[in-house]
Amino acid sequence: MDIARWLRVACAALLVATVTAACDTKAQFAPSLPVAAGFRVDDGVLKLWTGTPCDGVIRLTLIFDSGTQQSTEQVWTAPKPGVELERMDLLSTPGGSSDGPLQVQKPLPADYDWTKADSLNFAVDGPKAFGARVDVPRVLSESAEHPSGSYLFGERGWMDASDVRRENKKSFLTVCTPDPG
């Protein structure tokens, strides 16, 4: 291999390495800390706790098994200026909806059993908020093992109010907590 060709190959390899190293693997608008919302099941009812209040909520979306053929969603809405949301009973085991500050805009299909889902993605619209994801089988199997004031905050695990106050903005963010980073 002649020197000129070797230099071109070396420069090309250096350019590829530089461009690859310069690429940031974190999404441009990703929060600086992991985001979570709390879920638990009591007496067959899927319950939500945002961890901190979300003001001005006009839409709440649950997507079960996002990105799969089984993916389905339920949507709740409220008229502007929205409502405050912190805790809400979402779904009962037979598939019915529970009453809350928002009204069902798009129900789950009548024959859909959310308790068979693998995952749940959660999103709030209205205030500046982040989405969250939780493992449905874990919520179903572990809720009875934890006090009624504890909720599963995704990968953060089971947390009560004092845990959330202590860890929010330090090791994670609740869905409506502004990103400190």
N, C-alpha and C positions, 0 to 999 in steps of 0.2 A: 504494500500500500504506500503510495507516495505521500509526502508530507502535506501537500495541499488537501488531498482527500481526507487524510487523518485529522487535520485541523477542522474541516467542515463537519465531520462526524462528531468530533469532540465538542465543537460549538453547538451543534444541534442537540447533543445529549445534555449539555449544560443549560441550554435554553429550556428544554423540556423539564429538567429538574427544578429550575428556578420558577417556571410558571406553575408547576405542580405544588411546590412548597408555598407559593404565594396564595394559592387558593384557600379560602377560609371554609372549613367544613361546616361551620355553624350558619344557619339561615340568617339572612340579613336582619330580620325583625324578630328573631327568637329572643325570648326573655333570658336574662342573665342567670336565673335559677330555675330549677324544675317547677312546674305548675301542677297543682292538684286541687280537686274538689273532693269532699267527703261523701261516701255512700254507705248505707247499711240497709238491712232488711229486718223489719220487726213485724211480727204477725202477718207475714206474707206481703208487706208493703215495702216497696223500694223507696228509701228516703234519701233526700239530698240535703247536704249542708255545704254552703259555699265557703265556709270558714270565716269569712268577713262579709258584711253586707254588700250587695251589688245594687246601686241606686240607678233608677231609670231603665230597668230591664223591659224591653219591648218584645223580646223573642228568646225562647229557650229551646234548644234542639238536643235530642238524644239520638244517637245513631248506634244501633246495635250491629256488631260484626262488620264494621266499616271496611270497604274494599273487597268484600266477598260476595258470592252469589246470594247469601242469606241476609245481606245488608238491608236493614229497614230502619225507618226513623219515625219519631214522634216529635211534633212541634207544638209548643204553646206560645201564645202571643198575648200582649196587652196593648191598649191604645197609648199613643204618646201622651204625656211625657214618660210613660212607663211606670213601673212599680218597684218597690224595694223587695229584693229577694235575698234571703239568707238560708231559710229552711223551707222545704216543701216535700210533701208526700207525692211521689211521682206516679207509681204504678202499683196495682195490687197483683197478686200472683195470677189470678185468672185472666189478667190482661186488661182489666178496666182501669180507668184513670181516677186519680184522687182529686178532690177539690183543692184549690190553692189560689194564689194571687194572679195566676195566669189562666187563660182558657185554652183548651185543646183546639188547635187550628187544623192539625193533621194527626189523626189517631193512628195507632199501630193497626195493621190488618187484623180483622176479627179472629182469625185462626192463628195468629202469631203468639208464640210462647217465649217471652223475653228471658225466662229462667233457663232456657237452653242455649242462650247466646254465650260466646266466649269473651266478648269485650263490649264496652260501652264508651263511646266518645261523647263528650258533653261540651256544649258551647252556649254562651250567653251573648246576646246582641243588645245594644243600647249603650251601656257604659263601655269604656275601654276595658276589654277583658281578654283573657286567654282561654283556650280550650283545655280540657283535661281528659284523661283516659283511665278506665278502671277495669279490672278483671272480674267479670260477672260471677264465675264459679267461686272465686275467693270471697266475694261479698256474701254470697249465699251460704257458703259453708262455715264462715268464721263469725258472722254477725252475732249469733247466739253466745259465742264465747267471750264477748266484750260487753261492758256496761252500756246502757242505752245512750249515754252521752258521748260514746266513742264512735268514730266513723273511719272507714278505710279511705285514706288519702293516697290512693295509687301506690307507687313505690315507696312512699314515705311511711306507709303502714298505718296502724290504728292510732288515732289521735283524739284527745278530748280538747276542751276549750283552752286549758292551760298549756297543753302541748302546742296548739296552733298559735297562741299568743307568743310563746317563747320562740318558736321556729320560723314563723312567717317573716320573710325578708332576710332570714339568716341562712336556712338550708333549703327553703322552698318558698313559693308564692302561692297564695290563694288565687283563684281565678280572677278576682276583681281588685287585687292589690297591684298598684302601679309598680312597674319594674324600677328598683332602686339603682340598677346598673346602667 
